[in-house]
Amino acid sequence: MSHFTADMVSTLEEFEALRPTWNGLVDEMEFPEIFYSWEWTYHYFQHYHPGDRLQIVLVRHSSGRLAGIAPLRVRETRRLGIRVRVLETIVTDIADYQNILVHPDFHRGRVVGAVLSHLRQIESTWDILDLSQLNSRDPTTFHVLNVAQAHMEWSVRSQMLTPVAVRNLRSGRMTEKKRQVRQIANRLETLQAEGYVVSIGNRDIDAWWPKFSSLHRHAWRESPLNTPHGRRFFEALIHAPGMRDKVELSSVEFEGRTVAMHFGFVDRRKVYYYMPAMDRSFRQERVGAVLLYAIVEHYRGNHEEIDFLRGMEEYKNWYTDDLDMNMRIVVYRTANFRAFMHNLRGALRRFAVDLGLPKAVAQILRRTWTRIQG
Protein backbone atom coordinates (compact mmCIF):
# COMPACT_ATOMS: atom_id res chain seq x y z
CA MET A 1 0.00 0.00 0.00
CA SER A 2 1.32 3.45 -0.91
CA HIS A 3 2.11 5.90 1.86
CA PHE A 4 3.73 9.28 2.43
CA THR A 5 6.62 10.31 4.63
CA ALA A 6 7.74 13.78 5.63
CA ASP A 7 11.11 15.21 6.52
CA MET A 8 12.41 18.72 7.04
CA VAL A 9 14.92 21.07 5.43
CA SER A 10 16.37 23.48 7.96
CA THR A 11 19.66 24.76 6.49
CA LEU A 12 20.35 27.29 3.76
CA GLU A 13 22.59 24.79 1.97
CA GLU A 14 19.80 22.23 1.77
CA PHE A 15 17.43 24.97 0.61
CA GLU A 16 19.80 25.99 -2.19
CA ALA A 17 20.09 22.39 -3.38
CA LEU A 18 16.30 22.11 -3.76
CA ARG A 19 16.08 24.54 -6.69
CA PRO A 20 15.60 22.12 -9.64
CA THR A 21 13.35 19.75 -7.69
CA TRP A 22 11.30 22.59 -6.24
CA ASN A 23 10.72 24.33 -9.58
CA GLY A 24 10.00 21.01 -11.26
CA LEU A 25 7.15 20.38 -8.83
CA VAL A 26 5.76 23.92 -9.26
CA ASP A 27 5.83 23.57 -13.06
CA GLU A 28 3.70 20.42 -12.79
CA MET A 29 1.12 21.87 -10.39
CA GLU A 30 -2.48 22.30 -11.49
CA PHE A 31 -2.54 25.83 -10.08
CA PRO A 32 1.07 27.07 -10.20
CA GLU A 33 1.90 30.65 -9.25
CA ILE A 34 4.99 32.76 -9.87
CA PHE A 35 5.18 33.36 -6.12
CA TYR A 36 5.67 29.63 -5.51
CA SER A 37 8.95 29.51 -7.42
CA TRP A 38 12.18 28.62 -5.67
CA GLU A 39 13.71 31.93 -6.78
CA TRP A 40 10.99 34.01 -5.16
CA THR A 41 11.06 31.97 -1.95
CA TYR A 42 14.84 31.68 -1.60
CA HIS A 43 15.68 35.33 -2.31
CA TYR A 44 12.87 36.56 -0.10
CA PHE A 45 14.19 34.52 2.82
CA GLN A 46 17.73 35.76 2.28
CA HIS A 47 16.81 39.45 2.12
CA TYR A 48 13.78 39.72 4.40
CA HIS A 49 14.14 37.05 7.08
CA PRO A 50 17.72 35.69 7.20
CA GLY A 51 17.55 35.40 10.99
CA ASP A 52 14.46 33.19 11.03
CA ARG A 53 14.58 29.42 11.30
CA LEU A 54 13.84 27.40 8.15
CA GLN A 55 11.31 24.63 8.58
CA ILE A 56 10.56 23.46 5.02
CA VAL A 57 8.57 20.22 5.05
CA LEU A 58 9.11 17.81 2.13
CA VAL A 59 6.55 15.05 1.55
CA ARG A 60 7.60 11.99 -0.45
CA HIS A 61 5.51 9.14 -1.80
CA SER A 62 6.56 5.56 -1.01
CA SER A 63 7.84 5.41 -4.61
CA GLY A 64 10.43 8.06 -3.67
CA ARG A 65 8.82 10.85 -5.70
CA LEU A 66 8.46 14.31 -4.21
CA ALA A 67 4.73 14.82 -3.61
CA GLY A 68 4.62 18.15 -1.80
CA ILE A 69 6.48 21.06 -0.23
CA ALA A 70 5.40 23.23 2.69
CA PRO A 71 7.70 26.30 2.51
CA LEU A 72 7.71 27.37 6.16
CA ARG A 73 9.87 29.32 8.59
CA VAL A 74 9.67 30.10 12.31
CA ARG A 75 9.49 33.76 13.24
CA GLU A 76 9.82 34.82 16.87
CA THR A 77 7.77 37.69 18.25
CA ARG A 78 6.69 38.91 21.67
CA ARG A 79 3.33 39.62 23.27
CA LEU A 80 3.49 41.45 26.63
CA GLY A 81 7.05 40.24 26.98
CA ILE A 82 6.21 36.61 26.26
CA ARG A 83 8.09 34.93 23.41
CA VAL A 84 5.83 33.43 20.73
CA ARG A 85 7.08 31.22 17.88
CA VAL A 86 5.03 31.75 14.73
CA LEU A 87 5.33 29.12 11.99
CA GLU A 88 4.35 30.71 8.69
CA THR A 89 5.08 30.61 4.99
CA ILE A 90 8.56 31.80 4.08
CA VAL A 91 7.16 34.52 1.83
CA THR A 92 4.68 37.00 3.33
CA ASP A 93 3.50 40.52 2.59
CA ILE A 94 4.71 41.11 -0.96
CA ALA A 95 3.61 37.75 -2.41
CA ASP A 96 -0.07 37.57 -3.32
CA TYR A 97 -0.41 33.78 -3.10
CA GLN A 98 1.09 31.11 -0.86
CA ASN A 99 0.11 27.52 -0.09
CA ILE A 100 1.33 23.99 0.46
CA LEU A 101 2.66 22.93 -2.95
CA VAL A 102 1.21 19.62 -4.11
CA HIS A 103 2.13 17.57 -7.20
CA PRO A 104 -1.02 16.80 -9.25
CA ASP A 105 -0.28 13.06 -9.34
CA PHE A 106 -1.05 12.80 -5.62
CA HIS A 107 -4.11 13.32 -3.47
CA ARG A 108 -4.10 16.83 -2.00
CA GLY A 109 -5.68 15.74 1.26
CA ARG A 110 -3.11 13.01 1.86
CA VAL A 111 -0.17 15.30 1.13
CA VAL A 112 -1.57 18.04 3.36
CA GLY A 113 -2.25 15.39 6.00
CA ALA A 114 1.40 14.28 5.88
CA VAL A 115 2.56 17.89 6.33
CA LEU A 116 0.28 18.60 9.29
CA SER A 117 1.03 15.24 10.91
CA HIS A 118 4.73 16.08 10.76
CA LEU A 119 4.08 19.51 12.27
CA ARG A 120 2.08 17.86 15.02
CA GLN A 121 5.05 15.63 15.83
CA ILE A 122 7.31 18.67 16.22
CA GLU A 123 4.71 21.01 17.73
CA SER A 124 7.03 21.71 20.67
CA THR A 125 9.05 23.89 18.23
CA TRP A 126 6.19 26.27 17.37
CA ASP A 127 3.18 27.95 19.00
CA ILE A 128 1.13 29.31 16.09
CA LEU A 129 0.76 28.05 12.51
CA ASP A 130 -0.27 31.11 10.52
CA LEU A 131 -0.91 30.57 6.79
CA SER A 132 -1.99 33.63 4.79
CA GLN A 133 -2.84 34.33 1.14
CA LEU A 134 -4.24 30.85 0.47
CA ASN A 135 -6.42 31.29 -2.60
CA SER A 136 -9.85 29.74 -3.06
CA ARG A 137 -9.15 28.66 -6.65
CA ASP A 138 -6.75 25.99 -5.37
CA PRO A 139 -8.60 23.19 -3.52
CA THR A 140 -5.47 22.64 -1.42
CA THR A 141 -6.62 25.63 0.63
CA PHE A 142 -9.73 23.80 1.81
CA HIS A 143 -7.81 20.59 2.41
CA VAL A 144 -5.56 22.52 4.81
CA LEU A 145 -8.63 23.76 6.67
CA ASN A 146 -10.33 20.35 6.68
CA VAL A 147 -7.28 18.34 7.81
CA ALA A 148 -6.30 20.87 10.50
CA GLN A 149 -9.81 20.75 11.99
CA ALA A 150 -9.55 16.96 12.29
CA HIS A 151 -6.82 17.34 14.94
CA MET A 152 -8.95 17.54 18.07
CA GLU A 153 -6.27 19.14 20.24
CA TRP A 154 -5.87 22.03 17.78
CA SER A 155 -7.96 25.15 17.48
CA VAL A 156 -8.42 26.37 13.91
CA ARG A 157 -9.55 29.79 12.73
CA SER A 158 -10.17 30.81 9.12
CA GLN A 159 -10.54 34.34 7.82
CA MET A 160 -11.46 35.87 4.48
CA LEU A 161 -8.76 38.37 3.52
CA THR A 162 -9.36 39.97 0.14
CA PRO A 163 -11.08 39.23 -3.19
CA VAL A 164 -8.93 38.72 -6.28
CA ALA A 165 -10.11 39.63 -9.79
CA VAL A 166 -9.06 37.47 -12.75
CA ARG A 167 -9.75 38.30 -16.41
CA ASN A 168 -10.02 35.59 -19.06
CA LEU A 169 -7.79 36.37 -22.07
CA ARG A 170 -8.92 33.45 -24.21
CA SER A 171 -11.99 33.31 -26.42
CA GLY A 172 -15.14 32.58 -24.51
CA ARG A 173 -16.81 34.32 -21.60
CA MET A 174 -15.37 37.79 -20.97
CA THR A 175 -17.59 40.12 -18.99
CA GLU A 176 -16.50 43.73 -18.67
CA LYS A 177 -17.95 47.18 -18.10
CA LYS A 178 -17.99 48.17 -21.73
CA ARG A 179 -18.53 51.91 -21.27
CA GLN A 180 -15.50 52.38 -19.03
CA VAL A 181 -13.28 50.14 -21.16
CA ARG A 182 -14.35 51.97 -24.32
CA GLN A 183 -13.50 55.31 -22.71
CA ILE A 184 -10.02 54.07 -21.86
CA ALA A 185 -9.53 52.72 -25.39
CA ASN A 186 -10.46 56.12 -26.78
CA ARG A 187 -8.11 57.80 -24.33
CA LEU A 188 -5.26 55.59 -25.52
CA GLU A 189 -5.85 56.71 -29.12
CA THR A 190 -5.92 60.36 -28.03
CA LEU A 191 -2.67 60.11 -26.07
CA GLN A 192 -0.89 58.33 -28.90
CA ALA A 193 -2.01 61.07 -31.28
CA GLU A 194 -0.52 63.61 -28.87
CA GLY A 195 2.86 61.85 -28.91
CA TYR A 196 2.64 59.46 -25.96
CA VAL A 197 4.52 56.22 -26.59
CA VAL A 198 3.19 52.97 -25.10
CA SER A 199 5.56 49.99 -24.94
CA ILE A 200 4.46 46.56 -23.67
CA GLY A 201 6.76 43.76 -22.57
CA ASN A 202 10.07 45.61 -22.67
CA ARG A 203 12.79 42.97 -22.58
CA ASP A 204 15.81 45.11 -21.68
CA ILE A 205 15.47 44.71 -17.92
CA ASP A 206 18.75 46.44 -17.11
CA ALA A 207 17.64 49.57 -18.98
CA TRP A 208 14.04 49.71 -17.74
CA TRP A 209 14.35 48.56 -14.13
CA PRO A 210 16.05 51.76 -12.82
CA LYS A 211 13.28 53.83 -14.44
CA PHE A 212 10.56 51.75 -12.83
CA SER A 213 12.31 51.69 -9.46
CA SER A 214 12.62 55.48 -9.39
CA LEU A 215 9.01 55.99 -10.48
CA HIS A 216 7.59 53.55 -7.94
CA ARG A 217 9.65 54.95 -5.05
CA HIS A 218 8.35 58.44 -5.73
CA ALA A 219 4.76 57.36 -6.34
CA TRP A 220 4.39 55.16 -3.26
CA ARG A 221 5.90 56.14 0.09
CA GLU A 222 5.44 52.59 1.39
CA SER A 223 7.00 50.99 -1.68
CA PRO A 224 9.28 48.04 -0.77
CA LEU A 225 11.78 49.70 -3.11
CA ASN A 226 12.15 52.45 -0.51
CA THR A 227 13.88 49.98 1.82
CA PRO A 228 17.41 48.61 1.32
CA HIS A 229 16.34 44.98 1.79
CA GLY A 230 13.42 45.46 -0.60
CA ARG A 231 15.66 46.85 -3.32
CA ARG A 232 18.17 44.04 -2.84
CA PHE A 233 15.43 41.42 -2.99
CA PHE A 234 13.90 42.63 -6.25
CA GLU A 235 17.32 43.13 -7.84
CA ALA A 236 18.22 39.53 -7.00
CA LEU A 237 14.82 38.25 -8.13
CA ILE A 238 14.64 39.87 -11.55
CA HIS A 239 18.23 38.90 -12.37
CA ALA A 240 17.88 35.28 -11.25
CA PRO A 241 18.39 32.95 -14.26
CA GLY A 242 14.97 31.35 -13.80
CA MET A 243 13.13 34.67 -13.65
CA ARG A 244 14.52 36.97 -16.32
CA ASP A 245 12.22 35.68 -19.06
CA LYS A 246 9.20 36.02 -16.74
CA VAL A 247 9.55 39.72 -15.92
CA GLU A 248 6.87 42.03 -17.39
CA LEU A 249 7.95 45.68 -17.77
CA SER A 250 5.67 48.03 -19.71
CA SER A 251 5.70 51.80 -19.99
CA VAL A 252 4.14 55.03 -21.17
CA GLU A 253 6.53 57.82 -22.19
CA PHE A 254 5.95 61.42 -23.20
CA GLU A 255 8.66 63.59 -24.72
CA GLY A 256 11.32 61.23 -23.39
CA ARG A 257 9.88 61.21 -19.88
CA THR A 258 8.58 58.00 -18.31
CA VAL A 259 5.11 58.83 -16.94
CA ALA A 260 3.69 55.37 -16.15
CA MET A 261 5.09 51.85 -15.79
CA HIS A 262 4.08 48.38 -14.76
CA PHE A 263 6.31 45.74 -13.21
CA GLY A 264 4.85 42.25 -13.07
CA PHE A 265 5.32 38.76 -14.39
CA VAL A 266 4.35 36.56 -17.29
CA ASP A 267 4.50 32.78 -17.36
CA ARG A 268 3.16 30.27 -19.84
CA ARG A 269 -0.36 30.60 -18.39
CA LYS A 270 -1.01 34.12 -17.29
CA VAL A 271 -0.01 37.72 -16.75
CA TYR A 272 0.42 39.02 -13.19
CA TYR A 273 -0.58 42.67 -12.75
CA TYR A 274 1.74 43.29 -9.80
CA MET A 275 3.24 46.79 -9.32
CA PRO A 276 1.91 49.76 -11.30
CA ALA A 277 3.45 53.21 -10.91
CA MET A 278 2.53 56.60 -12.32
CA ASP A 279 3.89 60.14 -12.33
CA ARG A 280 1.14 61.87 -10.36
CA SER A 281 1.47 65.07 -12.37
CA PHE A 282 0.02 63.07 -15.31
CA ARG A 283 -2.89 61.68 -13.30
CA GLN A 284 -5.49 63.69 -15.24
CA GLU A 285 -4.24 62.15 -18.48
CA ARG A 286 -5.18 58.70 -17.09
CA VAL A 287 -1.85 57.25 -18.19
CA GLY A 288 -2.08 54.41 -15.63
CA ALA A 289 -5.48 53.28 -16.87
CA VAL A 290 -4.30 53.51 -20.47
CA LEU A 291 -1.25 51.36 -19.74
CA LEU A 292 -3.36 48.64 -18.10
CA TYR A 293 -5.73 48.59 -21.09
CA ALA A 294 -2.76 48.24 -23.45
CA ILE A 295 -1.37 45.36 -21.37
CA VAL A 296 -4.71 43.50 -21.47
CA GLU A 297 -4.99 43.98 -25.23
CA HIS A 298 -1.38 42.98 -25.88
CA TYR A 299 -1.62 39.64 -24.08
CA ARG A 300 -5.18 38.82 -25.17
CA GLY A 301 -5.29 35.41 -26.89
CA ASN A 302 -1.67 34.56 -26.08
CA HIS A 303 -2.25 33.73 -22.40
CA GLU A 304 -5.09 32.23 -20.43
CA GLU A 305 -5.74 35.12 -18.06
CA ILE A 306 -4.55 38.30 -16.43
CA ASP A 307 -4.51 38.12 -12.65
CA PHE A 308 -5.10 41.49 -10.95
CA LEU A 309 -3.89 40.04 -7.63
CA ARG A 310 -4.86 41.32 -4.19
CA GLY A 311 -7.05 44.35 -3.71
CA MET A 312 -10.34 45.29 -5.30
CA GLU A 313 -9.76 48.74 -6.74
CA GLU A 314 -12.74 49.73 -8.85
CA TYR A 315 -10.83 49.81 -12.13
CA LYS A 316 -10.19 46.06 -11.86
CA ASN A 317 -13.94 45.47 -11.99
CA TRP A 318 -14.06 47.22 -15.35
CA TYR A 319 -12.41 44.17 -16.91
CA THR A 320 -14.02 41.23 -15.14
CA ASP A 321 -16.62 39.93 -12.73
CA ASP A 322 -14.65 36.74 -11.98
CA LEU A 323 -13.50 36.79 -8.36
CA ASP A 324 -11.51 34.42 -6.19
CA MET A 325 -10.83 34.90 -2.49
CA ASN A 326 -7.64 34.89 -0.45
CA MET A 327 -7.89 33.27 2.98
CA ARG A 328 -5.93 33.00 6.19
CA ILE A 329 -5.85 29.85 8.31
CA VAL A 330 -4.48 30.00 11.88
CA VAL A 331 -3.80 26.81 13.86
CA TYR A 332 -2.64 26.45 17.46
CA ARG A 333 -2.76 24.05 20.37
CA THR A 334 -5.82 24.91 22.42
CA ALA A 335 -3.96 24.73 25.73
CA ASN A 336 -0.97 26.81 24.60
CA PHE A 337 -0.61 30.00 26.71
CA ARG A 338 1.76 31.61 24.21
CA ALA A 339 -0.81 31.12 21.48
CA PHE A 340 -3.45 32.70 23.73
CA MET A 341 -1.30 35.80 24.20
CA HIS A 342 -0.57 36.01 20.48
CA ASN A 343 -4.26 35.75 19.57
CA LEU A 344 -5.51 38.17 22.21
CA ARG A 345 -4.94 41.40 20.27
CA GLY A 346 -6.60 40.07 17.11
CA ALA A 347 -9.51 38.65 19.11
CA LEU A 348 -10.12 42.00 20.81
CA ARG A 349 -10.00 43.81 17.48
CA ARG A 350 -12.48 41.40 15.87
CA PHE A 351 -14.74 41.66 18.92
CA ALA A 352 -14.71 45.46 18.67
CA VAL A 353 -15.61 45.31 14.99
CA ASP A 354 -18.41 42.82 15.65
CA LEU A 355 -19.83 45.22 18.25
CA GLY A 356 -19.86 47.97 15.64
CA LEU A 357 -17.42 50.29 17.36
CA PRO A 358 -16.33 53.24 15.21
CA LYS A 359 -12.99 53.01 13.52
CA ALA A 360 -11.70 55.88 15.62
CA VAL A 361 -12.31 53.92 18.81
CA ALA A 362 -10.64 50.86 17.33
CA GLN A 363 -7.61 53.00 16.47
CA ILE A 364 -7.44 54.28 20.05
CA LEU A 365 -7.51 50.70 21.30
CA ARG A 366 -4.69 49.74 18.94
CA ARG A 367 -2.54 52.68 20.10
CA THR A 368 -3.23 51.86 23.75
CA TRP A 369 -2.25 48.22 23.15
CA THR A 370 0.98 49.32 21.47
CA ARG A 371 1.89 51.52 24.48
CA ILE A 372 1.16 48.64 26.86
CA GLN A 373 3.50 46.38 24.87
CA GLY A 374 6.21 48.95 25.31
C-alpha positions as CSV (number, residue, x, y, z in Angstrom):
1,M,0.0,0.0,0.0
2,S,1.3,3.4,-0.9
3,H,2.1,5.9,1.9
4,F,3.7,9.3,2.4
5,T,6.6,10.3,4.6
6,A,7.7,13.8,5.6
7,D,11.1,15.2,6.5
8,M,12.4,18.7,7.0
9,V,14.9,21.1,5.4
10,S,16.4,23.5,8.0
11,T,19.7,24.8,6.5
12,L,20.3,27.3,3.8
13,E,22.6,24.8,2.0
14,E,19.8,22.2,1.8
15,F,17.4,25.0,0.6
16,E,19.8,26.0,-2.2
17,A,20.1,22.4,-3.4
18,L,16.3,22.1,-3.8
19,R,16.1,24.5,-6.7
20,P,15.6,22.1,-9.6
21,T,13.4,19.8,-7.7
22,W,11.3,22.6,-6.2
23,N,10.7,24.3,-9.6
24,G,10.0,21.0,-11.3
25,L,7.2,20.4,-8.8
26,V,5.8,23.9,-9.3
27,D,5.8,23.6,-13.1
28,E,3.7,20.4,-12.8
29,M,1.1,21.9,-10.4
30,E,-2.5,22.3,-11.5
31,F,-2.5,25.8,-10.1
32,P,1.1,27.1,-10.2
33,E,1.9,30.6,-9.2
34,I,5.0,32.8,-9.9
35,F,5.2,33.4,-6.1
36,Y,5.7,29.6,-5.5
37,S,9.0,29.5,-7.4
38,W,12.2,28.6,-5.7
39,E,13.7,31.9,-6.8
40,W,11.0,34.0,-5.2
41,T,11.1,32.0,-1.9
42,Y,14.8,31.7,-1.6
43,H,15.7,35.3,-2.3
44,Y,12.9,36.6,-0.1
45,F,14.2,34.5,2.8
46,Q,17.7,35.8,2.3
47,H,16.8,39.4,2.1
48,Y,13.8,39.7,4.4
49,H,14.1,37.0,7.1
50,P,17.7,35.7,7.2
51,G,17.6,35.4,11.0
52,D,14.5,33.2,11.0
53,R,14.6,29.4,11.3
54,L,13.8,27.4,8.1
55,Q,11.3,24.6,8.6
56,I,10.6,23.5,5.0
57,V,8.6,20.2,5.0
58,L,9.1,17.8,2.1
59,V,6.6,15.0,1.6
60,R,7.6,12.0,-0.4
61,H,5.5,9.1,-1.8
62,S,6.6,5.6,-1.0
63,S,7.8,5.4,-4.6
64,G,10.4,8.1,-3.7
65,R,8.8,10.9,-5.7
66,L,8.5,14.3,-4.2
67,A,4.7,14.8,-3.6
68,G,4.6,18.1,-1.8
69,I,6.5,21.1,-0.2
70,A,5.4,23.2,2.7
71,P,7.7,26.3,2.5
72,L,7.7,27.4,6.2
73,R,9.9,29.3,8.6
74,V,9.7,30.1,12.3
75,R,9.5,33.8,13.2
76,E,9.8,34.8,16.9
77,T,7.8,37.7,18.2
78,R,6.7,38.9,21.7
79,R,3.3,39.6,23.3
80,L,3.5,41.5,26.6
81,G,7.1,40.2,27.0
82,I,6.2,36.6,26.3
83,R,8.1,34.9,23.4
84,V,5.8,33.4,20.7
85,R,7.1,31.2,17.9
86,V,5.0,31.7,14.7
87,L,5.3,29.1,12.0
88,E,4.4,30.7,8.7
89,T,5.1,30.6,5.0
90,I,8.6,31.8,4.1
91,V,7.2,34.5,1.8
92,T,4.7,37.0,3.3
93,D,3.5,40.5,2.6
94,I,4.7,41.1,-1.0
95,A,3.6,37.7,-2.4
96,D,-0.1,37.6,-3.3
97,Y,-0.4,33.8,-3.1
98,Q,1.1,31.1,-0.9
99,N,0.1,27.5,-0.1
100,I,1.3,24.0,0.5
101,L,2.7,22.9,-3.0
102,V,1.2,19.6,-4.1
103,H,2.1,17.6,-7.2
104,P,-1.0,16.8,-9.3
105,D,-0.3,13.1,-9.3
106,F,-1.0,12.8,-5.6
107,H,-4.1,13.3,-3.5
108,R,-4.1,16.8,-2.0
109,G,-5.7,15.7,1.3
110,R,-3.1,13.0,1.9
111,V,-0.2,15.3,1.1
112,V,-1.6,18.0,3.4
113,G,-2.2,15.4,6.0
114,A,1.4,14.3,5.9
115,V,2.6,17.9,6.3
116,L,0.3,18.6,9.3
117,S,1.0,15.2,10.9
118,H,4.7,16.1,10.8
119,L,4.1,19.5,12.3
120,R,2.1,17.9,15.0
121,Q,5.0,15.6,15.8
122,I,7.3,18.7,16.2
123,E,4.7,21.0,17.7
124,S,7.0,21.7,20.7
125,T,9.1,23.9,18.2
126,W,6.2,26.3,17.4
127,D,3.2,28.0,19.0
128,I,1.1,29.3,16.1
129,L,0.8,28.0,12.5
130,D,-0.3,31.1,10.5
131,L,-0.9,30.6,6.8
132,S,-2.0,33.6,4.8
133,Q,-2.8,34.3,1.1
134,L,-4.2,30.8,0.5
135,N,-6.4,31.3,-2.6
136,S,-9.8,29.7,-3.1
137,R,-9.2,28.7,-6.6
138,D,-6.7,26.0,-5.4
139,P,-8.6,23.2,-3.5
140,T,-5.5,22.6,-1.4
141,T,-6.6,25.6,0.6
142,F,-9.7,23.8,1.8
143,H,-7.8,20.6,2.4
144,V,-5.6,22.5,4.8
145,L,-8.6,23.8,6.7
146,N,-10.3,20.3,6.7
147,V,-7.3,18.3,7.8
148,A,-6.3,20.9,10.5
149,Q,-9.8,20.7,12.0
150,A,-9.5,17.0,12.3
151,H,-6.8,17.3,14.9
152,M,-9.0,17.5,18.1
153,E,-6.3,19.1,20.2
154,W,-5.9,22.0,17.8
155,S,-8.0,25.1,17.5
156,V,-8.4,26.4,13.9
157,R,-9.6,29.8,12.7
158,S,-10.2,30.8,9.1
159,Q,-10.5,34.3,7.8
160,M,-11.5,35.9,4.5
161,L,-8.8,38.4,3.5
162,T,-9.4,40.0,0.1
163,P,-11.1,39.2,-3.2
164,V,-8.9,38.7,-6.3
165,A,-10.1,39.6,-9.8
166,V,-9.1,37.5,-12.8
167,R,-9.7,38.3,-16.4
168,N,-10.0,35.6,-19.1
169,L,-7.8,36.4,-22.1
170,R,-8.9,33.5,-24.2
171,S,-12.0,33.3,-26.4
172,G,-15.1,32.6,-24.5
173,R,-16.8,34.3,-21.6
174,M,-15.4,37.8,-21.0
175,T,-17.6,40.1,-19.0
176,E,-16.5,43.7,-18.7
177,K,-17.9,47.2,-18.1
178,K,-18.0,48.2,-21.7
179,R,-18.5,51.9,-21.3
180,Q,-15.5,52.4,-19.0
181,V,-13.3,50.1,-21.2
182,R,-14.4,52.0,-24.3
183,Q,-13.5,55.3,-22.7
184,I,-10.0,54.1,-21.9
185,A,-9.5,52.7,-25.4
186,N,-10.5,56.1,-26.8
187,R,-8.1,57.8,-24.3
188,L,-5.3,55.6,-25.5
189,E,-5.8,56.7,-29.1
190,T,-5.9,60.4,-28.0
191,L,-2.7,60.1,-26.1
192,Q,-0.9,58.3,-28.9
193,A,-2.0,61.1,-31.3
194,E,-0.5,63.6,-28.9
195,G,2.9,61.9,-28.9
196,Y,2.6,59.5,-26.0
197,V,4.5,56.2,-26.6
198,V,3.2,53.0,-25.1
199,S,5.6,50.0,-24.9
200,I,4.5,46.6,-23.7
201,G,6.8,43.8,-22.6
202,N,10.1,45.6,-22.7
203,R,12.8,43.0,-22.6
204,D,15.8,45.1,-21.7
205,I,15.5,44.7,-17.9
206,D,18.7,46.4,-17.1
207,A,17.6,49.6,-19.0
208,W,14.0,49.7,-17.7
209,W,14.3,48.6,-14.1
210,P,16.0,51.8,-12.8
211,K,13.3,53.8,-14.4
212,F,10.6,51.7,-12.8
213,S,12.3,51.7,-9.5
214,S,12.6,55.5,-9.4
215,L,9.0,56.0,-10.5
216,H,7.6,53.6,-7.9
217,R,9.6,55.0,-5.1
218,H,8.4,58.4,-5.7
219,A,4.8,57.4,-6.3
220,W,4.4,55.2,-3.3
221,R,5.9,56.1,0.1
222,E,5.4,52.6,1.4
223,S,7.0,51.0,-1.7
224,P,9.3,48.0,-0.8
225,L,11.8,49.7,-3.1
226,N,12.1,52.5,-0.5
227,T,13.9,50.0,1.8
228,P,17.4,48.6,1.3
229,H,16.3,45.0,1.8
230,G,13.4,45.5,-0.6
231,R,15.7,46.8,-3.3
232,R,18.2,44.0,-2.8
233,F,15.4,41.4,-3.0
234,F,13.9,42.6,-6.2
235,E,17.3,43.1,-7.8
236,A,18.2,39.5,-7.0
237,L,14.8,38.3,-8.1
238,I,14.6,39.9,-11.6
239,H,18.2,38.9,-12.4
240,A,17.9,35.3,-11.3
241,P,18.4,33.0,-14.3
242,G,15.0,31.3,-13.8
243,M,13.1,34.7,-13.6
244,R,14.5,37.0,-16.3
245,D,12.2,35.7,-19.1
246,K,9.2,36.0,-16.7
247,V,9.5,39.7,-15.9
248,E,6.9,42.0,-17.4
249,L,7.9,45.7,-17.8
250,S,5.7,48.0,-19.7
251,S,5.7,51.8,-20.0
252,V,4.1,55.0,-21.2
253,E,6.5,57.8,-22.2
254,F,6.0,61.4,-23.2
255,E,8.7,63.6,-24.7
256,G,11.3,61.2,-23.4
257,R,9.9,61.2,-19.9
258,T,8.6,58.0,-18.3
259,V,5.1,58.8,-16.9
260,A,3.7,55.4,-16.1
261,M,5.1,51.9,-15.8
262,H,4.1,48.4,-14.8
263,F,6.3,45.7,-13.2
264,G,4.8,42.3,-13.1
265,F,5.3,38.8,-14.4
266,V,4.3,36.6,-17.3
267,D,4.5,32.8,-17.4
268,R,3.2,30.3,-19.8
269,R,-0.4,30.6,-18.4
270,K,-1.0,34.1,-17.3
271,V,0.0,37.7,-16.7
272,Y,0.4,39.0,-13.2
273,Y,-0.6,42.7,-12.7
274,Y,1.7,43.3,-9.8
275,M,3.2,46.8,-9.3
276,P,1.9,49.8,-11.3
277,A,3.4,53.2,-10.9
278,M,2.5,56.6,-12.3
279,D,3.9,60.1,-12.3
280,R,1.1,61.9,-10.4
281,S,1.5,65.1,-12.4
282,F,0.0,63.1,-15.3
283,R,-2.9,61.7,-13.3
284,Q,-5.5,63.7,-15.2
285,E,-4.2,62.1,-18.5
286,R,-5.2,58.7,-17.1
287,V,-1.9,57.2,-18.2
288,G,-2.1,54.4,-15.6
289,A,-5.5,53.3,-16.9
290,V,-4.3,53.5,-20.5
291,L,-1.3,51.4,-19.7
292,L,-3.4,48.6,-18.1
293,Y,-5.7,48.6,-21.1
294,A,-2.8,48.2,-23.5
295,I,-1.4,45.4,-21.4
296,V,-4.7,43.5,-21.5
297,E,-5.0,44.0,-25.2
298,H,-1.4,43.0,-25.9
299,Y,-1.6,39.6,-24.1
300,R,-5.2,38.8,-25.2
301,G,-5.3,35.4,-26.9
302,N,-1.7,34.6,-26.1
303,H,-2.2,33.7,-22.4
304,E,-5.1,32.2,-20.4
305,E,-5.7,35.1,-18.1
306,I,-4.6,38.3,-16.4
307,D,-4.5,38.1,-12.6
308,F,-5.1,41.5,-11.0
309,L,-3.9,40.0,-7.6
310,R,-4.9,41.3,-4.2
311,G,-7.1,44.4,-3.7
312,M,-10.3,45.3,-5.3
313,E,-9.8,48.7,-6.7
314,E,-12.7,49.7,-8.8
315,Y,-10.8,49.8,-12.1
316,K,-10.2,46.1,-11.9
317,N,-13.9,45.5,-12.0
318,W,-14.1,47.2,-15.3
319,Y,-12.4,44.2,-16.9
320,T,-14.0,41.2,-15.1
321,D,-16.6,39.9,-12.7
322,D,-14.6,36.7,-12.0
323,L,-13.5,36.8,-8.4
324,D,-11.5,34.4,-6.2
325,M,-10.8,34.9,-2.5
326,N,-7.6,34.9,-0.4
327,M,-7.9,33.3,3.0
328,R,-5.9,33.0,6.2
329,I,-5.8,29.8,8.3
330,V,-4.5,30.0,11.9
331,V,-3.8,26.8,13.9
332,Y,-2.6,26.5,17.5
333,R,-2.8,24.1,20.4
334,T,-5.8,24.9,22.4
335,A,-4.0,24.7,25.7
336,N,-1.0,26.8,24.6
337,F,-0.6,30.0,26.7
338,R,1.8,31.6,24.2
339,A,-0.8,31.1,21.5
340,F,-3.4,32.7,23.7
341,M,-1.3,35.8,24.2
342,H,-0.6,36.0,20.5
343,N,-4.3,35.7,19.6
344,L,-5.5,38.2,22.2
345,R,-4.9,41.4,20.3
346,G,-6.6,40.1,17.1
347,A,-9.5,38.7,19.1
348,L,-10.1,42.0,20.8
349,R,-10.0,43.8,17.5
350,R,-12.5,41.4,15.9
351,F,-14.7,41.7,18.9
352,A,-14.7,45.5,18.7
353,V,-15.6,45.3,15.0
354,D,-18.4,42.8,15.6
355,L,-19.8,45.2,18.2
356,G,-19.9,48.0,15.6
357,L,-17.4,50.3,17.4
358,P,-16.3,53.2,15.2
359,K,-13.0,53.0,13.5
360,A,-11.7,55.9,15.6
361,V,-12.3,53.9,18.8
362,A,-10.6,50.9,17.3
363,Q,-7.6,53.0,16.5
364,I,-7.4,54.3,20.1
365,L,-7.5,50.7,21.3
366,R,-4.7,49.7,18.9
367,R,-2.5,52.7,20.1
368,T,-3.2,51.9,23.7
369,W,-2.3,48.2,23.1
370,T,1.0,49.3,21.5
371,R,1.9,51.5,24.5
372,I,1.2,48.6,26.9
373,Q,3.5,46.4,24.9
374,G,6.2,49.0,25.3
